[in-house]
Amino acid sequence: MNPRWIPRLIVITAVLHFGWAFAQPHAWSAIVGDGFFRAVADDSAPDFWAREATIWFMLCGVALLALGTLTGKALRDTGKLPAQTGWYLLVMGIPLSVLYFPVTGSWALVVIGVLALTARAEVAA
């Protein structure tokens, strides 16, 4: 696989996370309605899990966007894909897959992580 696809796949995954975070039907209106401050702190609220999932999807999207753009920058500057990219994705994806599979798409992080390590090995050979 062409190493240039790895940052792109990570950014696409980040965009999907943002899409899912903002597609939650009632979570953002409830968060805005509560004035943002401590809007996800009350775990007894009937829509607590929707609110929490929305926030976590958004934050994971930010983390994936950072990883994807930084990996792309490193690849452009050095011509090499950082090995840490693959390992970070595996460290995030494997526990999530074990705990939540098949409910989430965390397996995508595992796949992209393996592709990143494979692409790095192909370039090094």
Jmol script that loads the backbone (N, CA, C; Angstrom):
load data "model"
ATOM      1  N   MET A   1       0.849  -1.192   0.000  1.00  0.00           N
ATOM      2  CA  MET A   1       0.000   0.000   0.000  1.00  0.00           C
ATOM      3  C   MET A   1       0.880   1.237   0.000  1.00  0.00           C
ATOM      4  N   ASN A   2       0.440   2.221  -0.762  1.00  0.00           N
ATOM      5  CA  ASN A   2       1.151   3.488  -0.817  1.00  0.00           C
ATOM      6  C   ASN A   2       1.036   4.172   0.554  1.00  0.00           C
ATOM      7  N   PRO A   3       2.173   4.535   1.167  1.00  0.00           N
ATOM      8  CA  PRO A   3       2.130   5.167   2.495  1.00  0.00           C
ATOM      9  C   PRO A   3       1.321   6.463   2.541  1.00  0.00           C
ATOM     10  N   ARG A   4       1.175   7.135   1.397  1.00  0.00           N
ATOM     11  CA  ARG A   4       0.415   8.389   1.387  1.00  0.00           C
ATOM     12  C   ARG A   4      -1.056   8.190   1.730  1.00  0.00           C
ATOM     13  N   TRP A   5      -1.532   6.952   1.584  1.00  0.00           N
ATOM     14  CA  TRP A   5      -2.932   6.680   1.901  1.00  0.00           C
ATOM     15  C   TRP A   5      -3.190   6.597   3.399  1.00  0.00           C
ATOM     16  N   ILE A   6      -2.181   6.307   4.190  1.00  0.00           N
ATOM     17  CA  ILE A   6      -2.376   6.134   5.627  1.00  0.00           C
ATOM     18  C   ILE A   6      -2.891   7.420   6.278  1.00  0.00           C
ATOM     19  N   PRO A   7      -2.227   8.572   6.099  1.00  0.00           N
ATOM     20  CA  PRO A   7      -2.780   9.796   6.695  1.00  0.00           C
ATOM     21  C   PRO A   7      -4.178  10.114   6.186  1.00  0.00           C
ATOM     22  N   ARG A   8      -4.424   9.838   4.918  1.00  0.00           N
ATOM     23  CA  ARG A   8      -5.750  10.086   4.342  1.00  0.00           C
ATOM     24  C   ARG A   8      -6.813   9.216   5.008  1.00  0.00           C
ATOM     25  N   LEU A   9      -6.489   7.947   5.210  1.00  0.00           N
ATOM     26  CA  LEU A   9      -7.446   7.045   5.875  1.00  0.00           C
ATOM     27  C   LEU A   9      -7.722   7.487   7.315  1.00  0.00           C
ATOM     28  N   ILE A  10      -6.691   7.966   7.982  1.00  0.00           N
ATOM     29  CA  ILE A  10      -6.875   8.441   9.364  1.00  0.00           C
ATOM     30  C   ILE A  10      -7.767   9.679   9.375  1.00  0.00           C
ATOM     31  N   VAL A  11      -7.526  10.605   8.455  1.00  0.00           N
ATOM     32  CA  VAL A  11      -8.345  11.828   8.383  1.00  0.00           C
ATOM     33  C   VAL A  11      -9.786  11.483   8.004  1.00  0.00           C
ATOM     34  N   ILE A  12      -9.978  10.541   7.097  1.00  0.00           N
ATOM     35  CA  ILE A  12     -11.337  10.103   6.748  1.00  0.00           C
ATOM     36  C   ILE A  12     -12.036   9.532   7.975  1.00  0.00           C
ATOM     37  N   THR A  13     -11.309   8.745   8.766  1.00  0.00           N
ATOM     38  CA  THR A  13     -11.878   8.193  10.005  1.00  0.00           C
ATOM     39  C   THR A  13     -12.233   9.313  10.975  1.00  0.00           C
ATOM     40  N   ALA A  14     -11.397  10.347  11.042  1.00  0.00           N
ATOM     41  CA  ALA A  14     -11.689  11.502  11.900  1.00  0.00           C
ATOM     42  C   ALA A  14     -12.969  12.200  11.436  1.00  0.00           C
ATOM     43  N   VAL A  15     -13.099  12.389  10.143  1.00  0.00           N
ATOM     44  CA  VAL A  15     -14.297  13.049   9.594  1.00  0.00           C
ATOM     45  C   VAL A  15     -15.547  12.229   9.906  1.00  0.00           C
ATOM     46  N   LEU A  16     -15.429  10.907   9.793  1.00  0.00           N
ATOM     47  CA  LEU A  16     -16.561  10.044  10.150  1.00  0.00           C
ATOM     48  C   LEU A  16     -16.925  10.194  11.631  1.00  0.00           C
ATOM     49  N   HIS A  17     -15.906  10.344  12.482  1.00  0.00           N
ATOM     50  CA  HIS A  17     -16.173  10.570  13.902  1.00  0.00           C
ATOM     51  C   HIS A  17     -16.913  11.889  14.127  1.00  0.00           C
ATOM     52  N   PHE A  18     -16.458  12.937  13.436  1.00  0.00           N
ATOM     53  CA  PHE A  18     -17.148  14.227  13.560  1.00  0.00           C
ATOM     54  C   PHE A  18     -18.582  14.114  13.061  1.00  0.00           C
ATOM     55  N   GLY A  19     -18.757  13.436  11.940  1.00  0.00           N
ATOM     56  CA  GLY A  19     -20.099  13.250  11.396  1.00  0.00           C
ATOM     57  C   GLY A  19     -21.015  12.544  12.371  1.00  0.00           C
ATOM     58  N   TRP A  20     -20.503  11.480  12.978  1.00  0.00           N
ATOM     59  CA  TRP A  20     -21.313  10.731  13.944  1.00  0.00           C
ATOM     60  C   TRP A  20     -21.590  11.581  15.181  1.00  0.00           C
ATOM     61  N   ALA A  21     -20.596  12.317  15.640  1.00  0.00           N
ATOM     62  CA  ALA A  21     -20.768  13.155  16.835  1.00  0.00           C
ATOM     63  C   ALA A  21     -21.851  14.205  16.621  1.00  0.00           C
ATOM     64  N   PHE A  22     -21.895  14.782  15.444  1.00  0.00           N
ATOM     65  CA  PHE A  22     -22.867  15.841  15.209  1.00  0.00           C
ATOM     66  C   PHE A  22     -24.179  15.326  14.629  1.00  0.00           C
ATOM     67  N   ALA A  23     -24.247  14.023  14.362  1.00  0.00           N
ATOM     68  CA  ALA A  23     -25.492  13.439  13.862  1.00  0.00           C
ATOM     69  C   ALA A  23     -26.380  12.938  14.996  1.00  0.00           C
ATOM     70  N   GLN A  24     -25.873  12.950  16.213  1.00  0.00           N
ATOM     71  CA  GLN A  24     -26.679  12.500  17.342  1.00  0.00           C
ATOM     72  C   GLN A  24     -27.890  13.420  17.447  1.00  0.00           C
ATOM     73  N   PRO A  25     -29.079  12.883  17.356  1.00  0.00           N
ATOM     74  CA  PRO A  25     -30.259  13.729  17.182  1.00  0.00           C
ATOM     75  C   PRO A  25     -30.584  14.681  18.334  1.00  0.00           C
ATOM     76  N   HIS A  26     -30.475  14.227  19.548  1.00  0.00           N
ATOM     77  CA  HIS A  26     -30.908  15.096  20.643  1.00  0.00           C
ATOM     78  C   HIS A  26     -29.784  15.542  21.551  1.00  0.00           C
ATOM     79  N   ALA A  27     -28.619  14.965  21.400  1.00  0.00           N
ATOM     80  CA  ALA A  27     -27.543  15.249  22.335  1.00  0.00           C
ATOM     81  C   ALA A  27     -27.105  16.706  22.293  1.00  0.00           C
ATOM     82  N   TRP A  28     -26.837  17.246  21.115  1.00  0.00           N
ATOM     83  CA  TRP A  28     -26.333  18.620  21.053  1.00  0.00           C
ATOM     84  C   TRP A  28     -27.392  19.634  21.456  1.00  0.00           C
ATOM     85  N   SER A  29     -28.639  19.392  21.089  1.00  0.00           N
ATOM     86  CA  SER A  29     -29.675  20.349  21.505  1.00  0.00           C
ATOM     87  C   SER A  29     -29.821  20.336  23.024  1.00  0.00           C
ATOM     88  N   ALA A  30     -29.690  19.159  23.631  1.00  0.00           N
ATOM     89  CA  ALA A  30     -29.769  19.074  25.094  1.00  0.00           C
ATOM     90  C   ALA A  30     -28.553  19.726  25.746  1.00  0.00           C
ATOM     91  N   ILE A  31     -27.383  19.523  25.166  1.00  0.00           N
ATOM     92  CA  ILE A  31     -26.164  20.138  25.704  1.00  0.00           C
ATOM     93  C   ILE A  31     -26.247  21.652  25.592  1.00  0.00           C
ATOM     94  N   VAL A  32     -26.667  22.139  24.441  1.00  0.00           N
ATOM     95  CA  VAL A  32     -26.825  23.588  24.247  1.00  0.00           C
ATOM     96  C   VAL A  32     -27.907  24.116  25.182  1.00  0.00           C
ATOM     97  N   GLY A  33     -29.010  23.381  25.295  1.00  0.00           N
ATOM     98  CA  GLY A  33     -30.116  23.801  26.173  1.00  0.00           C
ATOM     99  C   GLY A  33     -29.704  23.906  27.630  1.00  0.00           C
ATOM    100  N   ASP A  34     -28.735  23.085  28.031  1.00  0.00           N
ATOM    101  CA  ASP A  34     -28.233  23.148  29.410  1.00  0.00           C
ATOM    102  C   ASP A  34     -27.111  24.163  29.576  1.00  0.00           C
ATOM    103  N   GLY A  35     -26.762  24.854  28.499  1.00  0.00           N
ATOM    104  CA  GLY A  35     -25.762  25.909  28.595  1.00  0.00           C
ATOM    105  C   GLY A  35     -24.321  25.421  28.565  1.00  0.00           C
ATOM    106  N   PHE A  36     -24.065  24.255  28.065  1.00  0.00           N
ATOM    107  CA  PHE A  36     -22.743  23.656  27.916  1.00  0.00           C
ATOM    108  C   PHE A  36     -22.067  23.314  29.249  1.00  0.00           C
ATOM    109  N   PHE A  37     -21.997  24.255  30.177  1.00  0.00           N
ATOM    110  CA  PHE A  37     -21.256  24.042  31.423  1.00  0.00           C
ATOM    111  C   PHE A  37     -21.869  22.893  32.213  1.00  0.00           C
ATOM    112  N   ARG A  38     -21.099  21.861  32.433  1.00  0.00           N
ATOM    113  CA  ARG A  38     -21.488  20.667  33.173  1.00  0.00           C
ATOM    114  C   ARG A  38     -22.697  19.963  32.532  1.00  0.00           C
ATOM    115  N   ALA A  39     -22.862  20.128  31.236  1.00  0.00           N
ATOM    116  CA  ALA A  39     -24.015  19.553  30.544  1.00  0.00           C
ATOM    117  C   ALA A  39     -23.905  18.042  30.361  1.00  0.00           C
ATOM    118  N   VAL A  40     -22.738  17.476  30.642  1.00  0.00           N
ATOM    119  CA  VAL A  40     -22.558  16.036  30.500  1.00  0.00           C
ATOM    120  C   VAL A  40     -22.111  15.434  31.839  1.00  0.00           C
ATOM    121  N   ALA A  41     -22.255  16.176  32.896  1.00  0.00           N
ATOM    122  CA  ALA A  41     -21.794  15.704  34.205  1.00  0.00           C
ATOM    123  C   ALA A  41     -22.860  14.920  34.974  1.00  0.00           C
ATOM    124  N   ASP A  42     -24.117  15.103  34.653  1.00  0.00           N
ATOM    125  CA  ASP A  42     -25.196  14.449  35.390  1.00  0.00           C
ATOM    126  C   ASP A  42     -25.486  13.080  34.794  1.00  0.00           C
ATOM    127  N   ASP A  43     -24.916  12.031  35.389  1.00  0.00           N
ATOM    128  CA  ASP A  43     -25.109  10.694  34.831  1.00  0.00           C
ATOM    129  C   ASP A  43     -26.496  10.116  35.109  1.00  0.00           C
ATOM    130  N   SER A  44     -27.330  10.855  35.824  1.00  0.00           N
ATOM    131  CA  SER A  44     -28.701  10.398  36.039  1.00  0.00           C
ATOM    132  C   SER A  44     -29.670  10.976  34.993  1.00  0.00           C
ATOM    133  N   ALA A  45     -29.159  11.860  34.132  1.00  0.00           N
ATOM    134  CA  ALA A  45     -30.002  12.429  33.071  1.00  0.00           C
ATOM    135  C   ALA A  45     -30.424  11.318  32.114  1.00  0.00           C
ATOM    136  N   PRO A  46     -31.657  11.344  31.640  1.00  0.00           N
ATOM    137  CA  PRO A  46     -32.137  10.266  30.778  1.00  0.00           C
ATOM    138  C   PRO A  46     -31.347  10.112  29.480  1.00  0.00           C
ATOM    139  N   ASP A  47     -30.753  11.183  28.972  1.00  0.00           N
ATOM    140  CA  ASP A  47     -29.988  11.103  27.723  1.00  0.00           C
ATOM    141  C   ASP A  47     -28.480  11.197  27.966  1.00  0.00           C
ATOM    142  N   PHE A  48     -28.053  10.849  29.180  1.00  0.00           N
ATOM    143  CA  PHE A  48     -26.639  10.954  29.543  1.00  0.00           C
ATOM    144  C   PHE A  48     -25.744  10.210  28.558  1.00  0.00           C
ATOM    145  N   TRP A  49     -26.093   8.963  28.218  1.00  0.00           N
ATOM    146  CA  TRP A  49     -25.216   8.152  27.369  1.00  0.00           C
ATOM    147  C   TRP A  49     -25.116   8.728  25.967  1.00  0.00           C
ATOM    148  N   ALA A  50     -26.185   9.307  25.456  1.00  0.00           N
ATOM    149  CA  ALA A  50     -26.125   9.944  24.132  1.00  0.00           C
ATOM    150  C   ALA A  50     -25.215  11.164  24.176  1.00  0.00           C
ATOM    151  N   ARG A  51     -25.322  11.929  25.242  1.00  0.00           N
ATOM    152  CA  ARG A  51     -24.460  13.104  25.392  1.00  0.00           C
ATOM    153  C   ARG A  51     -22.994  12.687  25.510  1.00  0.00           C
ATOM    154  N   GLU A  52     -22.744  11.697  26.342  1.00  0.00           N
ATOM    155  CA  GLU A  52     -21.367  11.260  26.545  1.00  0.00           C
ATOM    156  C   GLU A  52     -20.778  10.693  25.254  1.00  0.00           C
ATOM    157  N   ALA A  53     -21.547   9.888  24.545  1.00  0.00           N
ATOM    158  CA  ALA A  53     -21.063   9.317  23.279  1.00  0.00           C
ATOM    159  C   ALA A  53     -20.748  10.420  22.281  1.00  0.00           C
ATOM    160  N   THR A  54     -21.589  11.429  22.228  1.00  0.00           N
ATOM    161  CA  THR A  54     -21.376  12.545  21.320  1.00  0.00           C
ATOM    162  C   THR A  54     -20.056  13.235  21.608  1.00  0.00           C
ATOM    163  N   ILE A  55     -19.799  13.512  22.872  1.00  0.00           N
ATOM    164  CA  ILE A  55     -18.554  14.192  23.253  1.00  0.00           C
ATOM    165  C   ILE A  55     -17.346  13.319  22.939  1.00  0.00           C
ATOM    166  N   TRP A  56     -17.404  12.026  23.271  1.00  0.00           N
ATOM    167  CA  TRP A  56     -16.272  11.137  23.015  1.00  0.00           C
ATOM    168  C   TRP A  56     -16.012  10.967  21.529  1.00  0.00           C
ATOM    169  N   PHE A  57     -17.049  10.881  20.724  1.00  0.00           N
ATOM    170  CA  PHE A  57     -16.844  10.791  19.282  1.00  0.00           C
ATOM    171  C   PHE A  57     -16.174  12.055  18.757  1.00  0.00           C
ATOM    172  N   MET A  58     -16.596  13.214  19.259  1.00  0.00           N
ATOM    173  CA  MET A  58     -15.994  14.468  18.826  1.00  0.00           C
ATOM    174  C   MET A  58     -14.514  14.519  19.247  1.00  0.00           C
ATOM    175  N   LEU A  59     -14.221  14.175  20.496  1.00  0.00           N
ATOM    176  CA  LEU A  59     -12.838  14.226  20.977  1.00  0.00           C
ATOM    177  C   LEU A  59     -11.947  13.216  20.257  1.00  0.00           C
ATOM    178  N   CYS A  60     -12.454  12.037  19.997  1.00  0.00           N
ATOM    179  CA  CYS A  60     -11.676  11.045  19.237  1.00  0.00           C
ATOM    180  C   CYS A  60     -11.454  11.526  17.811  1.00  0.00           C
ATOM    181  N   GLY A  61     -12.425  12.223  17.264  1.00  0.00           N
ATOM    182  CA  GLY A  61     -12.244  12.816  15.938  1.00  0.00           C
ATOM    183  C   GLY A  61     -11.102  13.815  15.938  1.00  0.00           C
ATOM    184  N   VAL A  62     -11.021  14.634  16.973  1.00  0.00           N
ATOM    185  CA  VAL A  62      -9.928  15.601  17.089  1.00  0.00           C
ATOM    186  C   VAL A  62      -8.588  14.866  17.188  1.00  0.00           C
ATOM    187  N   ALA A  63      -8.521  13.833  18.029  1.00  0.00           N
ATOM    188  CA  ALA A  63      -7.279  13.071  18.190  1.00  0.00           C
ATOM    189  C   ALA A  63      -6.866  12.405  16.872  1.00  0.00           C
ATOM    190  N   LEU A  64      -7.820  11.816  16.171  1.00  0.00           N
ATOM    191  CA  LEU A  64      -7.506  11.184  14.895  1.00  0.00           C
ATOM    192  C   LEU A  64      -7.102  12.207  13.838  1.00  0.00           C
ATOM    193  N   LEU A  65      -7.742  13.361  13.841  1.00  0.00           N
ATOM    194  CA  LEU A  65      -7.371  14.415  12.904  1.00  0.00           C
ATOM    195  C   LEU A  65      -5.937  14.870  13.174  1.00  0.00           C
ATOM    196  N   ALA A  66      -5.588  15.027  14.440  1.00  0.00           N
ATOM    197  CA  ALA A  66      -4.221  15.415  14.793  1.00  0.00           C
ATOM    198  C   ALA A  66      -3.224  14.344  14.345  1.00  0.00           C
ATOM    199  N   LEU A  67      -3.525  13.086  14.620  1.00  0.00           N
ATOM    200  CA  LEU A  67      -2.627  12.002  14.232  1.00  0.00           C
ATOM    201  C   LEU A  67      -2.488  11.925  12.710  1.00  0.00           C
ATOM    202  N   GLY A  68      -3.586  12.066  12.005  1.00  0.00           N
ATOM    203  CA  GLY A  68      -3.545  11.995  10.544  1.00  0.00           C
ATOM    204  C   GLY A  68      -2.771  13.144   9.922  1.00  0.00           C
ATOM    205  N   THR A  69      -3.014  14.359  10.385  1.00  0.00           N
ATOM    206  CA  THR A  69      -2.330  15.508   9.794  1.00  0.00           C
ATOM    207  C   THR A  69      -0.847  15.519  10.173  1.00  0.00           C
ATOM    208  N   LEU A  70      -0.529  15.151  11.397  1.00  0.00           N
ATOM    209  CA  LEU A  70       0.880  15.089  11.799  1.00  0.00           C
ATOM    210  C   LEU A  70       1.620  13.976  11.054  1.00  0.00           C
ATOM    211  N   THR A  71       0.959  12.853  10.839  1.00  0.00           N
ATOM    212  CA  THR A  71       1.564  11.766  10.066  1.00  0.00           C
ATOM    213  C   THR A  71       1.800  12.215   8.625  1.00  0.00           C
ATOM    214  N   GLY A  72       0.837  12.913   8.060  1.00  0.00           N
ATOM    215  CA  GLY A  72       1.003  13.435   6.702  1.00  0.00           C
ATOM    216  C   GLY A  72       2.162  14.409   6.604  1.00  0.00           C
ATOM    217  N   LYS A  73       2.291  15.269   7.591  1.00  0.00           N
ATOM    218  CA  LYS A  73       3.399  16.241   7.613  1.00  0.00           C
ATOM    219  C   LYS A  73       4.735  15.523   7.723  1.00  0.00           C
ATOM    220  N   ALA A  74       4.824  14.534   8.609  1.00  0.00           N
ATOM    221  CA  ALA A  74       6.067  13.770   8.766  1.00  0.00           C
ATOM    222  C   ALA A  74       6.419  13.039   7.471  1.00  0.00           C
ATOM    223  N   LEU A  75       5.414  12.493   6.820  1.00  0.00           N
ATOM    224  CA  LEU A  75       5.633  11.770   5.565  1.00  0.00           C
ATOM    225  C   LEU A  75       6.135  12.713   4.473  1.00  0.00           C
ATOM    226  N   ARG A  76       5.542  13.901   4.386  1.00  0.00           N
ATOM    227  CA  ARG A  76       5.991  14.886   3.390  1.00  0.00           C
ATOM    228  C   ARG A  76       7.406  15.378   3.686  1.00  0.00           C
ATOM    229  N   ASP A  77       7.691  15.628   4.973  1.00  0.00           N
ATOM    230  CA  ASP A  77       8.998  16.185   5.347  1.00  0.00           C
ATOM    231  C   ASP A  77      10.138  15.181   5.249  1.00  0.00           C
ATOM    232  N   THR A  78       9.869  13.931   5.617  1.00  0.00           N
ATOM    233  CA  THR A  78      10.946  12.936   5.691  1.00  0.00           C
ATOM    234  C   THR A  78      10.871  11.879   4.598  1.00  0.00           C
ATOM    235  N   GLY A  79       9.716  11.745   3.977  1.00  0.00           N
ATOM    236  CA  GLY A  79       9.529  10.686   3.007  1.00  0.00           C
ATOM    237  C   GLY A  79       9.267   9.337   3.652  1.00  0.00           C
ATOM    238  N   LYS A  80       9.154   9.326   4.975  1.00  0.00           N
ATOM    239  CA  LYS A  80       8.926   8.080   5.717  1.00  0.00           C
ATOM    240  C   LYS A  80       7.660   8.188   6.558  1.00  0.00           C
ATOM    241  N   LEU A  81       6.993   7.078   6.680  1.00  0.00           N
ATOM    242  CA  LEU A  81       5.812   6.991   7.540  1.00  0.00           C
ATOM    243  C   LEU A  81       6.290   6.640   8.945  1.00  0.00           C
ATOM    244  N   PRO A  82       5.958   7.444   9.948  1.00  0.00           N
ATOM    245  CA  PRO A  82       6.409   7.120  11.309  1.00  0.00           C
ATOM    246  C   PRO A  82       5.806   5.797  11.792  1.00  0.00           C
ATOM    247  N   ALA A  83       6.646   4.935  12.350  1.00  0.00           N
ATOM    248  CA  ALA A  83       6.158   3.653  12.878  1.00  0.00           C
ATOM    249  C   ALA A  83       5.163   3.879  14.012  1.00  0.00           C
ATOM    250  N   GLN A  84       5.341   4.969  14.762  1.00  0.00           N
ATOM    251  CA  GLN A  84       4.444   5.252  15.884  1.00  0.00           C
ATOM    252  C   GLN A  84       3.004   5.358  15.436  1.00  0.00           C
ATOM    253  N   THR A  85       2.779   5.813  14.227  1.00  0.00           N
ATOM    254  CA  THR A  85       1.408   5.942  13.736  1.00  0.00           C
ATOM    255  C   THR A  85       0.684   4.603  13.802  1.00  0.00           C
ATOM    256  N   GLY A  86       1.295   3.582  13.258  1.00  0.00           N
ATOM    257  CA  GLY A  86       0.683   2.252  13.289  1.00  0.00           C
ATOM    258  C   GLY A  86       0.494   1.739  14.697  1.00  0.00           C
ATOM    259  N   TRP A  87       1.523   1.926  15.535  1.00  0.00           N
ATOM    260  CA  TRP A  87       1.437   1.433  16.911  1.00  0.00           C
ATOM    261  C   TRP A  87       0.370   2.178  17.702  1.00  0.00           C
ATOM    262  N   TYR A  88       0.278   3.499  17.524  1.00  0.00           N
ATOM    263  CA  TYR A  88      -0.756   4.271  18.234  1.00  0.00           C
ATOM    264  C   TYR A  88      -2.151   3.791  17.851  1.00  0.00           C
ATOM    265  N   LEU A  89      -2.349   3.562  16.560  1.00  0.00           N
ATOM    266  CA  LEU A  89      -3.658   3.091  16.109  1.00  0.00           C
ATOM    267  C   LEU A  89      -3.988   1.714  16.679  1.00  0.00           C
ATOM    268  N   LEU A  90      -3.000   0.838  16.747  1.00  0.00           N
ATOM    269  CA  LEU A  90      -3.221  -0.481  17.344  1.00  0.00           C
ATOM    270  C   LEU A  90      -3.506  -0.381  18.833  1.00  0.00           C
ATOM    271  N   VAL A  91      -2.783   0.497  19.517  1.00  0.00           N
ATOM    272  CA  VAL A  91      -2.999   0.662  20.962  1.00  0.00           C
ATOM    273  C   VAL A  91      -4.388   1.213  21.252  1.00  0.00           C
ATOM    274  N   MET A  92      -4.910   2.041  20.360  1.00  0.00           N
ATOM    275  CA  MET A  92      -6.280   2.537  20.533  1.00  0.00           C
ATOM    276  C   MET A  92      -7.299   1.498  20.076  1.00  0.00           C
ATOM    277  N   GLY A  93      -7.052   0.877  18.934  1.00  0.00           N
ATOM    278  CA  GLY A  93      -8.045   0.014  18.316  1.00  0.00           C
ATOM    279  C   GLY A  93      -8.221  -1.342  18.958  1.00  0.00           C
ATOM    280  N   ILE A  94      -7.146  -1.979  19.394  1.00  0.00           N
ATOM    281  CA  ILE A  94      -7.269  -3.333  19.947  1.00  0.00           C
ATOM    282  C   ILE A  94      -8.102  -3.360  21.223  1.00  0.00           C
ATOM    283  N   PRO A  95      -7.807  -2.522  22.224  1.00  0.00           N
ATOM    284  CA  PRO A  95      -8.661  -2.571  23.428  1.00  0.00           C
ATOM    285  C   PRO A  95     -10.117  -2.225  23.133  1.00  0.00           C
ATOM    286  N   LEU A  96     -10.340  -1.226  22.271  1.00  0.00           N
ATOM    287  CA  LEU A  96     -11.719  -0.868  21.929  1.00  0.00           C
ATOM    288  C   LEU A  96     -12.421  -2.012  21.221  1.00  0.00           C
ATOM    289  N   SER A  97     -11.709  -2.684  20.333  1.00  0.00           N
ATOM    290  CA  SER A  97     -12.307  -3.825  19.622  1.00  0.00           C
ATOM    291  C   SER A  97     -12.626  -4.963  20.576  1.00  0.00           C
ATOM    292  N   VAL A  98     -11.723  -5.221  21.501  1.00  0.00           N
ATOM    293  CA  VAL A  98     -11.950  -6.308  22.469  1.00  0.00           C
ATOM    294  C   VAL A  98     -13.138  -5.977  23.375  1.00  0.00           C
ATOM    295  N   LEU A  99     -13.238  -4.733  23.807  1.00  0.00           N
ATOM    296  CA  LEU A  99     -14.293  -4.345  24.746  1.00  0.00           C
ATOM    297  C   LEU A  99     -15.650  -4.123  24.078  1.00  0.00           C
ATOM    298  N   TYR A 100     -15.651  -3.560  22.868  1.00  0.00           N
ATOM    299  CA  TYR A 100     -16.907  -3.133  22.258  1.00  0.00           C
ATOM    300  C   TYR A 100     -17.301  -3.863  20.983  1.00  0.00           C
ATOM    301  N   PHE A 101     -16.405  -4.641  20.385  1.00  0.00           N
ATOM    302  CA  PHE A 101     -16.694  -5.273  19.098  1.00  0.00           C
ATOM    303  C   PHE A 101     -17.955  -6.114  19.172  1.00  0.00           C
ATOM    304  N   PRO A 102     -18.811  -6.108  18.243  1.00  0.00           N
ATOM    305  CA  PRO A 102     -18.783  -5.417  16.960  1.00  0.00           C
ATOM    306  C   PRO A 102     -19.573  -4.121  16.969  1.00  0.00           C
ATOM    307  N   VAL A 103     -19.876  -3.608  18.134  1.00  0.00           N
ATOM    308  CA  VAL A 103     -20.742  -2.434  18.238  1.00  0.00           C
ATOM    309  C   VAL A 103     -20.115  -1.198  17.598  1.00  0.00           C
ATOM    310  N   THR A 104     -18.809  -1.054  17.688  1.00  0.00           N
ATOM    311  CA  THR A 104     -18.159   0.144  17.148  1.00  0.00           C
ATOM    312  C   THR A 104     -17.340  -0.187  15.914  1.00  0.00           C
ATOM    313  N   GLY A 105     -16.856   0.846  15.302  1.00  0.00           N
ATOM    314  CA  GLY A 105     -15.959   0.681  14.166  1.00  0.00           C
ATOM    315  C   GLY A 105     -14.500   0.706  14.571  1.00  0.00           C
ATOM    316  N   SER A 106     -14.223   0.375  15.823  1.00  0.00           N
ATOM    317  CA  SER A 106     -12.839   0.417  16.312  1.00  0.00           C
ATOM    318  C   SER A 106     -11.937  -0.528  15.535  1.00  0.00           C
ATOM    319  N   TRP A 107     -12.505  -1.536  14.914  1.00  0.00           N
ATOM    320  CA  TRP A 107     -11.716  -2.444  14.081  1.00  0.00           C
ATOM    321  C   TRP A 107     -11.038  -1.680  12.952  1.00  0.00           C
ATOM    322  N   ALA A 108     -11.613  -0.551  12.532  1.00  0.00           N
ATOM    323  CA  ALA A 108     -11.003   0.247  11.461  1.00  0.00           C
ATOM    324  C   ALA A 108      -9.642   0.780  11.906  1.00  0.00           C
ATOM    325  N   LEU A 109      -9.524   1.128  13.190  1.00  0.00           N
ATOM    326  CA  LEU A 109      -8.233   1.597  13.701  1.00  0.00           C
ATOM    327  C   LEU A 109      -7.195   0.487  13.640  1.00  0.00           C
ATOM    328  N   VAL A 110      -7.620  -0.729  13.935  1.00  0.00           N
ATOM    329  CA  VAL A 110      -6.710  -1.881  13.865  1.00  0.00           C
ATOM    330  C   VAL A 110      -6.266  -2.095  12.422  1.00  0.00           C
ATOM    331  N   VAL A 111      -7.206  -2.051  11.500  1.00  0.00           N
ATOM    332  CA  VAL A 111      -6.884  -2.258  10.081  1.00  0.00           C
ATOM    333  C   VAL A 111      -5.921  -1.182   9.588  1.00  0.00           C
ATOM    334  N   ILE A 112      -6.209   0.075   9.887  1.00  0.00           N
ATOM    335  CA  ILE A 112      -5.330   1.167   9.433  1.00  0.00           C
ATOM    336  C   ILE A 112      -3.965   1.060  10.114  1.00  0.00           C
ATOM    337  N   GLY A 113      -3.946   0.667  11.389  1.00  0.00           N
ATOM    338  CA  GLY A 113      -2.671   0.480  12.090  1.00  0.00           C
ATOM    339  C   GLY A 113      -1.819  -0.592  11.440  1.00  0.00           C
ATOM    340  N   VAL A 114      -2.426  -1.711  11.091  1.00  0.00           N
ATOM    341  CA  VAL A 114      -1.695  -2.794  10.414  1.00  0.00           C
ATOM    342  C   VAL A 114      -1.227  -2.320   9.030  1.00  0.00           C
ATOM    343  N   LEU A 115      -2.095  -1.616   8.310  1.00  0.00           N
ATOM    344  CA  LEU A 115      -1.704  -1.084   6.999  1.00  0.00           C
ATOM    345  C   LEU A 115      -0.527  -0.111   7.127  1.00  0.00           C
ATOM    346  N   ALA A 116      -0.540   0.704   8.173  1.00  0.00           N
ATOM    347  CA  ALA A 116       0.555   1.661   8.390  1.00  0.00           C
ATOM    348  C   ALA A 116       1.864   0.927   8.642  1.00  0.00           C
ATOM    349  N   LEU A 117       1.837  -0.088   9.481  1.00  0.00           N
ATOM    350  CA  LEU A 117       3.063  -0.843   9.763  1.00  0.00           C
ATOM    351  C   LEU A 117       3.528  -1.614   8.532  1.00  0.00           C
ATOM    352  N   THR A 118       2.590  -2.148   7.779  1.00  0.00           N
ATOM    353  CA  THR A 118       2.926  -2.875   6.555  1.00  0.00           C
ATOM    354  C   THR A 118       3.515  -1.926   5.510  1.00  0.00           C
ATOM    355  N   ALA A 119       2.888  -0.758   5.341  1.00  0.00           N
ATOM    356  CA  ALA A 119       3.378   0.218   4.362  1.00  0.00           C
ATOM    357  C   ALA A 119       4.773   0.695   4.748  1.00  0.00           C
ATOM    358  N   ARG A 120       5.004   0.869   6.025  1.00  0.00           N
ATOM    359  CA  ARG A 120       6.334   1.292   6.489  1.00  0.00           C
ATOM    360  C   ARG A 120       7.359   0.210   6.190  1.00  0.00           C
ATOM    361  N   ALA A 121       7.004  -1.044   6.427  1.00  0.00           N
ATOM    362  CA  ALA A 121       7.926  -2.151   6.176  1.00  0.00           C
ATOM    363  C   ALA A 121       8.232  -2.276   4.682  1.00  0.00           C
ATOM    364  N   GLU A 122       7.225  -2.046   3.835  1.00  0.00           N
ATOM    365  CA  GLU A 122       7.438  -2.132   2.380  1.00  0.00           C
ATOM    366  C   GLU A 122       8.390  -1.043   1.897  1.00  0.00           C
ATOM    367  N   VAL A 123       8.265   0.152   2.450  1.00  0.00           N
ATOM    368  CA  VAL A 123       9.123   1.270   2.052  1.00  0.00           C
ATOM    369  C   VAL A 123      10.554   1.007   2.513  1.00  0.00           C
ATOM    370  N   ALA A 124      10.690   0.443   3.721  1.00  0.00           N
ATOM    371  CA  ALA A 124      12.023   0.187   4.281  1.00  0.00           C
ATOM    372  C   ALA A 124      12.750  -0.923   3.535  1.00  0.00           C
ATOM    373  N   ALA A 125      12.008  -1.842   2.916  1.00  0.00           N
ATOM    374  CA  ALA A 125      12.646  -2.995   2.252  1.00  0.00           C
ATOM    375  C   ALA A 125      13.261  -2.638   0.923  1.00  0.00           C
TER     376      ALA A 125
END
end "model"
wireframe off; spacefill off
backbone 0.3
color backbone group
